[in-house]
Amino acid sequence: MSTKPKRKVTYSLPEELIEDIACVVREGAAPSYSAFVEEALTEKVRAAREEALAAAFGQAAADPAFLADVEETMEAFRHADNEPPGEGE
């Protein structure tokens, strides 16, 4: 969990979800409701960012101009892959 300053916010959640959170917190899934919700939201944000990045990679992989640029860059540095360590510095 983050050690950054915290700000209190209010959200509306289904009653059943609140009861489920209370149950798993009592069972030791987290030290508090806030800690549990913070962890869950942190994971959801991470997953959403990974999905967005994967989509961007997918678009790039289908972009002929991007692929040509990558190939040009790879060709320009291909000789560096063949240099023994310590040479070319």
N, C-alpha and C positions, 0 to 999 in steps of 0.2 A: 504494500500500500504506500501511497505517496505521503511524504512528510511536508508537502507544500501546505500553505494556509488553506483552510476549508471554508466553504460558504454554505449556509443552510438554504436548501431549496425545498419546494413542495411539489409533489407529483400525485396524481390520482392513479391508484392501482386497483385491480379487481380484489374484492375481499378474500377470495380463495387464495390468490397469490400471496397476499399479506399473511394469511394463516400458514401457508406453506413455508414462507420465509421464517416466520416465528418458530415453526417446528424444527427446521434444519439448523437454525441458530441455537436453539435449546440443545440440539443433539451435538453441537460442537463444530459445525461447519464454518463458523466465523465467531470472533469474539463479541460481535454486536450486529444489530440490524444494519447500521450504517456501513460497517466494514464489509458485510455480505453484499450489499447493494453496490458499494464502490468497486468491489472485486468483479462482480457480474457486469457492471457497465464498462469497466476497463477492458474486460475480455471482449465485449461486444464491439467497442470502438476499435480495438486491435483487429478483429475479424473484418470489420467493415473497411478498414484501411487496406488490409491485405487483399480483399476482393477488388477494391478500386485499383490497386497496383496491378493485380493480375489482369484486369480488364484493359488497363493501359498497355501492358506488355502484349496482350493479344492483339490490340489495335496496331501496335508498332510492328508486330510480326507479319501483319497483312499489308503494311505500307511499303510499296516498292521503293520509294525515295529513301525511307529510313534504312531498308535492307541494303540498298546500294551504298549508302553512307557507311554503314557498318562494314561492308565488304571492302570499301576503299580504305577505311581506317585499319582493318585487319591486314590488308596488303602492305600498307605503309609501315607497319610495325612487325611484319613477319620476320625480318632479319634479326630483330631483337630476341626472338624466341630461339634462334640458333647460336647466339653468343654464349660462350662459356662464362660462368660466374666470375665477376671481377673485371671482365673486358667491356669496353664500350662506355666506361664511366668517365 
